[in-house]
């Protein structure tokens, strides 16, 4: 189970990074991801 979750996380991270054209774009994507996690934590 733990391995499956880790694999899904790495796959999602790779897909997200593949969609970024610049480092600025990557930073914005990571920021949006963090905001979504914070919203879910509330």
ABEGO torsion letter per residue (X at the ends): XAAAAAAAAAAAAAAAAAABABAAAAAAAAAAAAAAAAAAAX
